[in-house]
Structures are given as structure tokens and as C-alpha cells.
């Protein structure tokens, strides 16, 4: 059970928390790299749909800006190209240069800045494990020179009808701090005897500069024209979505101080989480027993993390971790926000040790799943702009087929367009959608997968697509005890829908 708890915890802020030491402790301290120094080839990240398609144009060259390097043969015009930050003091965890990928659209005064997701680490053990297993999320040494965006990051009109003709910036996640870090935390006094082991266990040699990386990216985009932007949309998936919530006010202030007049808005995808209901030890004595809340508490100290001023003022010192939860932070923000959230987010479920498609599922876990959808609906009730399908999945906006998902007959690109229109008409505080153009879309049906446009469920062992009821039977549940008729057509998503979801 502890192992399951640990795996769940690893995945949630690629969902909302941090990465634990999953299988084995790291063997010794990882060697720290200096800026722009070569290193490990990036390994595959944990399973996470938040990563757009990647087209490699070669390993990132040393230097501040790889655009001066040789162009890969067959380079396509719609690729995003890697630029390292001019400020070499702001780095990834291991000291290598942080940076961003840019696809310019000449003449456009709209900018989309995307924060990548992928978890976090909060002490020496979890950071060493992360560095060993997923180095590209802590180092830029293996980044490719180019990326090809998908979903809302695509430059193709058929895939991205509303935002393809804009300046697109992809900011890789290499700070492991949910985009909240501001540099090295103050060095604690040398511990005495008995407490020395505990202090040493939490010490790391990494730097955590997520919030500073965002600041420096915007500075480097000034020569590219971001100061003349009309609209700047900060967006992200999973941990990147939570990063949007934590940084949007700071981005708006920075652009205003630079003399810009852009309207800054945020798009949060799969970064709106609820607190865990698992009963755990309150002081988190072991890594595997940490709740997401405890991990963020520890992480904030390590990262020297910051949260928005408006939210910080609501909580006493030591309680700032609460600002990582959108339902507590949202009302304190002034910038317009659009929240995209599956009602049955797989990462939220994994924190509770629920793995659909795994070996077994208890009746209690099934009840929790159904209640999760209800609680998420309640938490989104006062959100002005929202797209919340009643599906089991994680991340949406960077899926290449993101235009296929609908709530009440409206696709997400269409809802974003309606939201754009409402903001242009200066109806920011109007919670009633423009007639015939809705952007507060939450599924009415209660059961997971009751929306006919939901992504298909796939059995992890056989890779076969299954209906929800087939999946529940395979996991050992008695459908009749749950009030589900196994002989009906209820296994078909269409039969479970209500008013188109």
C-alpha cells in the first residue's frame, strides 16, 4: 500500500504534488553541472498527456541562444526553436541554462506562453531520484533544438482554429517547484548532533527558479515584440496549470511595469485539484506517507517559493501551501481565467491510490470516484469560464484531437473563442455567457465517461479499448451491487449521456 501511495504521489502535480523516490533510492549524490555543460540524454517522462509532440532537431548547443546554431535539415517553418535565457544566473535545477521555445507569427499582437507540467521534488531524496530518472525535467542538457506543438500549440489552423496565428512560446519545466521558486532558500544554521541527520536529509545542491524563469522569458521576448502585445495568455497543463494560477498576477504586473498595455489572461488545464482525503501521518515522517499538502509545505521552504500576494494575505505564515489549490486561490486573482478540468482527473484519483485499469477497485473507491465529480463541480461553480467534461483523463489542451471533446455540444476551442469575445466586449464581470456563445460549460451527467466525446478507456495490460462497465467488471466489481445493469447498453457512452453530456 505504501508503494501505491508513493506512485500516486509521484504523478500528481504532473498533477498537483511532487515526485517521490519511486523504486529505489539514488546511489549517491548526482554530479552537479554548470550552465551550458553537456549531460545525460533526456529520458522519457512519466506517463503524462501534457507533453506536446516533439520533433528533434539535434541536441541543444551550448551558448545563450541556439538560434545562431546550424539549422537541422528539413526544418519546418512552424517549428518552435530553442532560445536560452540571456540571464545565465537563472537556471534549471542542475545549473544548466533555462530557456524557451518560440514560434513567431509576424504581425500578430497576440502571445500564448505555455508552462510545461511534470511534477516537482521537495527534498534531497525526491530530487536525487527525479534527477536520476527524469533528467530533462531538471536539466536542459538534453533538450532538442526544435519542438512541434500540438493542440493549442499547433500552428495548423485545422488543429488549432483560434490560436494558430499567434506567437507561441513553450517554456520547458526544469525547476521542479511548480513554477514557484525564486532561488536558493536561506541557509539554515548548522544543526546540532541529534538533528543533523534530519537536516542533511532535506539539504540539496539544486536551485529552484521556476517563477524567475517566467520573468526572464518575458524580458527576453521584449525585442520580439511582447511589449506591444494586445493579448498575452499564460497557459499550462498539470503542474504548469497550477503554475499559471501562481504566476498570472506577477506576469500582468511585469508587463505593466515594462510599459505594455496587453490584457493578460490565464488558461489552466488539469491544474485544479482538491485536497487529498487519505489519512496520513500529520508530520510526514516517511516519504511514502506524505500527502500532497505536506509535500508542498516542505517544498515551499526548499524552493523559497512564492504565492500571489492576495492569497498569501488570507493565510497565516506556514499556511501558504493552501494557495496551490485553485478553489482557494481563484477568488483572490484579478486577471481573467479559463479553467479546463476533467471531472474525474486521473492524477487526482492516483493520489487516492485509485488506478482505473489496474488490478482491482473496491466499492469504496468507486463511491469516491463518483463523489469526486460532484465535489469538483461544486468547486467550479463560481468560476466564470470553465470547460469540465465528465470524463476520466488528464490534460486536454495539448492533445492533437482537443477539438473533438465537447460539453453540451460546444467544443473547447469554440468556448475559448466565446470567452475571447466576452472579454473584448469588456464584460469581464458578467457571469452570464453571451447568448448562443457559452463559456461556462460543466457536464450535467454524474457518472464517469457519461459524455459521448470522452477519450476511450484503455486496458493497460492488453491495450484494448473498454467501456466503463467492462473496465469495472475486469477490476472485480459487482455491477448489480452498484446499481448498474450489466445486461443493458449502459456500457456504451452514448447510453449514459444526458443532454449531450
Secondary structure by P-SEA (a helix, b strand, c coil): caaaaaaaaaccccccbbbcccccccccccccccccccccccccccccccccbbbbccccccccccccccccccccccbbbbbccccccccccccccccbbbbbcccccbbbbbbbbbbccccaaaaaaaaacccccccccccccbbbbcccccccccccccccccbbbbbbccccccccccccccccccccccaaaaaaaacccbbbcaaaaaaaaaaaacccccccccbbbbbbccaaaaaaaacaaaaaaaaaaaccccbbbbbbcccccccccccccccccccccccaaaaaaaaaaaacccccaaaaaacccccccccccccccccccccbbbbbbccccaaaaaaaccccccccccaaaaaaaaaaaaaaaaaaccccbbbbcccccccccccccccccccccccaaaaaaaaaaaaaaccccccccccccccccccccccccccccccccccccccccccaaaaaaaacccccccccccccccccccccccccc
